[in-house]
Amino acid sequence: MIRFENVTFGYRGKPPVIENFRLDVNPGDRLCLFGPSGRGKTTVLRLLMGLEKPRRGRITGTEGLAFSAVFQEDRLIGTKTVLENAALFADETQARAVLEQLGLGNVLDSLPGEISGGQRRRAALGRALAHPFDVLVLDEALTGLDESAAEKCLALIDRVAEGKTVFMVTHDRSHAQAIHAELVEL
């Protein structure tokens, strides 16, 4: 079980973004952190992955877990092809299969700068889904995608993450519903 115990975090010189945050997450749970901008949703994800440390409180249960993430930015390596980006932390055969399911089969050998923003977004998602994980972290992972592309991505997330823990941040409640995620209001 992943447990946030009275976690408080604030950026240097600023008031806390989250204060006395408590959350228990069982293996296989799917959660959608929901709320207005500036409420600490991304901060909770960064704390979960160990990219930030709580000022007070503690987070337990993450030791030994494999995380895979889609950040708000695509974070693709510009000098590597779409396939090479997706295979950075995964088997190339698995990466190819995931990218093809995301409709990117025709741009596998393209560089990120040569494809559209929506294709880059799907490539970043493909990289996360191809990597073996225990916990999938999705921070506004579908931003900029049209409804049809988002639906295809959500269906793939739902299948690939079966039995895995998922933390999602989105401003679209239908995305949480599509992967059967419980809403956690911040």
C-alpha positions as CSV (number, residue, x, y, z in Angstrom):
1,M,0.0,0.0,0.0
2,I,1.2,3.5,-0.9
3,R,0.5,5.9,2.0
4,F,0.7,9.6,2.2
5,E,0.8,10.4,5.9
6,N,0.1,14.1,6.8
7,V,2.3,15.3,3.9
8,T,3.0,19.0,3.7
9,F,5.0,20.5,0.8
10,G,5.7,24.0,-0.3
11,Y,8.2,25.5,-2.7
12,R,11.0,27.5,-1.2
13,G,9.8,30.8,0.3
14,K,6.2,30.2,-0.6
15,P,3.2,28.9,1.4
16,P,2.5,25.2,1.3
17,V,1.0,23.8,-1.9
18,I,-0.4,20.8,0.0
19,E,-0.8,20.6,3.8
20,N,-1.5,17.5,5.9
21,F,-2.4,15.5,2.9
22,R,-3.4,11.9,3.6
23,L,-4.1,9.2,1.1
24,D,-4.0,5.4,1.2
25,V,-3.6,3.6,-2.2
26,N,-3.9,-0.2,-2.6
27,P,-2.1,-2.0,-5.4
28,G,-4.3,-1.8,-8.5
29,D,-6.2,1.3,-7.4
30,R,-6.9,3.9,-10.1
31,L,-7.1,7.5,-8.8
32,C,-7.7,10.7,-10.6
33,L,-6.5,13.8,-8.7
34,F,-9.0,16.5,-9.6
35,G,-9.3,20.2,-8.7
36,P,-8.5,23.7,-9.8
37,S,-5.0,24.7,-11.0
38,G,-2.5,25.4,-8.3
39,R,-4.0,23.0,-5.8
40,G,-1.0,20.6,-5.8
41,K,-2.0,17.8,-8.1
42,T,1.3,17.7,-10.0
43,T,3.1,18.2,-6.7
44,V,1.5,15.1,-5.3
45,L,2.7,13.1,-8.4
46,R,6.2,14.5,-8.0
47,L,6.2,13.5,-4.3
48,L,4.9,10.1,-5.2
49,M,7.8,9.5,-7.7
50,G,10.4,10.8,-5.3
51,L,11.1,13.9,-7.4
52,E,10.3,16.1,-4.4
53,K,10.5,15.3,-0.7
54,P,7.9,16.3,1.8
55,R,8.6,19.1,4.2
56,R,6.6,17.3,6.8
57,G,4.9,13.9,7.0
58,R,6.0,10.9,5.0
59,I,5.2,8.7,2.0
60,T,5.6,5.0,2.4
61,G,5.1,1.9,0.2
62,T,6.9,3.2,-2.9
63,E,10.1,1.3,-2.3
64,G,10.9,-1.1,-5.1
65,L,8.0,0.0,-7.3
66,A,8.6,0.6,-11.0
67,F,7.1,3.9,-12.1
68,S,6.3,5.0,-15.6
69,A,5.1,8.6,-16.3
70,V,3.7,11.0,-18.8
71,F,4.5,14.6,-17.7
72,Q,2.7,17.7,-18.8
73,E,5.5,18.2,-21.3
74,D,6.2,15.5,-23.9
75,R,9.9,15.2,-22.9
76,L,10.9,13.4,-26.1
77,I,14.5,13.3,-27.1
78,G,14.7,15.4,-30.3
79,T,17.5,13.4,-31.9
80,K,15.8,10.0,-31.5
81,T,13.0,8.6,-33.6
82,V,9.5,8.1,-32.2
83,L,10.3,4.3,-31.9
84,E,13.7,5.0,-30.3
85,N,12.1,7.3,-27.8
86,A,9.5,4.7,-26.9
87,A,12.1,1.9,-26.6
88,L,14.4,3.9,-24.3
89,F,13.1,1.9,-21.3
90,A,11.3,-0.9,-23.0
91,D,11.7,-3.8,-25.4
92,E,11.6,-2.5,-29.0
93,T,9.0,-5.0,-30.0
94,Q,6.7,-3.9,-27.2
95,A,7.3,-0.3,-27.9
96,R,6.4,-0.8,-31.6
97,A,3.2,-2.6,-30.7
98,V,2.1,0.1,-28.3
99,L,2.9,2.9,-30.8
100,E,1.0,1.1,-33.5
101,Q,-2.0,0.8,-31.2
102,L,-1.8,4.5,-30.7
103,G,-2.0,5.1,-34.5
104,L,1.7,6.0,-34.8
105,G,2.8,3.1,-37.1
106,N,3.4,5.5,-40.0
107,V,5.8,7.8,-38.0
108,L,7.9,5.3,-36.1
109,D,11.1,6.5,-37.9
110,S,10.3,10.2,-37.7
111,L,12.0,12.6,-35.2
112,P,9.7,14.4,-32.7
113,G,10.2,17.7,-34.6
114,E,8.8,16.2,-37.7
115,I,5.4,15.1,-36.3
116,S,2.4,17.0,-35.1
117,G,1.8,18.0,-31.4
118,G,-0.9,15.3,-31.0
119,Q,1.5,12.7,-32.4
120,R,4.2,13.8,-30.0
121,R,1.7,13.5,-27.1
122,R,0.8,10.0,-28.2
123,A,4.5,9.1,-28.5
124,A,5.1,10.2,-24.9
125,L,2.2,8.1,-23.8
126,G,3.5,5.2,-25.9
127,R,6.9,5.4,-24.2
128,A,5.2,5.3,-20.7
129,L,2.9,2.4,-21.6
130,A,5.7,0.3,-23.2
131,H,7.9,0.5,-20.1
132,P,7.2,-2.3,-17.6
133,F,5.6,-0.6,-14.5
134,D,3.8,-1.1,-11.2
135,V,2.6,2.5,-11.1
136,L,1.5,4.6,-14.1
137,V,1.5,8.4,-13.5
138,L,-0.4,10.5,-16.0
139,D,-0.1,14.3,-15.6
140,E,-2.5,15.9,-18.1
141,A,-1.4,13.1,-20.5
142,L,-4.1,13.7,-23.1
143,T,-3.9,17.5,-23.3
144,G,-4.2,18.6,-26.9
145,L,-5.7,15.4,-28.3
146,D,-9.0,15.4,-30.1
147,E,-11.8,13.4,-28.7
148,S,-11.3,10.4,-31.0
149,A,-7.5,10.2,-30.2
150,A,-8.2,10.6,-26.5
151,E,-10.7,7.8,-26.5
152,K,-8.2,5.5,-28.3
153,C,-5.5,6.4,-25.7
154,L,-7.8,5.8,-22.8
155,A,-8.9,2.4,-24.0
156,L,-5.2,1.4,-24.3
157,I,-4.4,2.8,-20.9
158,D,-7.3,0.8,-19.5
159,R,-6.0,-2.4,-21.1
160,V,-2.3,-2.0,-20.4
161,A,-2.7,-0.8,-16.8
162,E,-5.0,-3.7,-15.9
163,G,-4.1,-4.7,-12.3
164,K,-1.6,-1.8,-12.0
165,T,-1.9,1.3,-9.9
166,V,-2.7,4.5,-11.8
167,F,-2.5,8.1,-10.7
168,M,-4.0,10.5,-13.2
169,V,-4.4,14.3,-13.3
170,T,-6.9,15.7,-15.7
171,H,-9.5,18.4,-15.9
172,D,-11.8,16.1,-17.8
173,R,-13.9,13.9,-15.6
174,S,-14.8,11.7,-18.5
175,H,-11.1,10.6,-18.8
176,A,-11.2,9.4,-15.2
177,Q,-14.5,7.5,-15.9
178,A,-13.1,5.9,-19.0
179,I,-10.3,4.2,-17.0
180,H,-12.6,3.6,-13.9
181,A,-10.6,5.9,-11.7
182,E,-11.8,7.2,-8.4
183,L,-11.8,11.0,-8.1
184,V,-9.7,12.5,-5.3
185,E,-10.6,16.2,-4.9
186,L,-7.7,18.5,-4.0
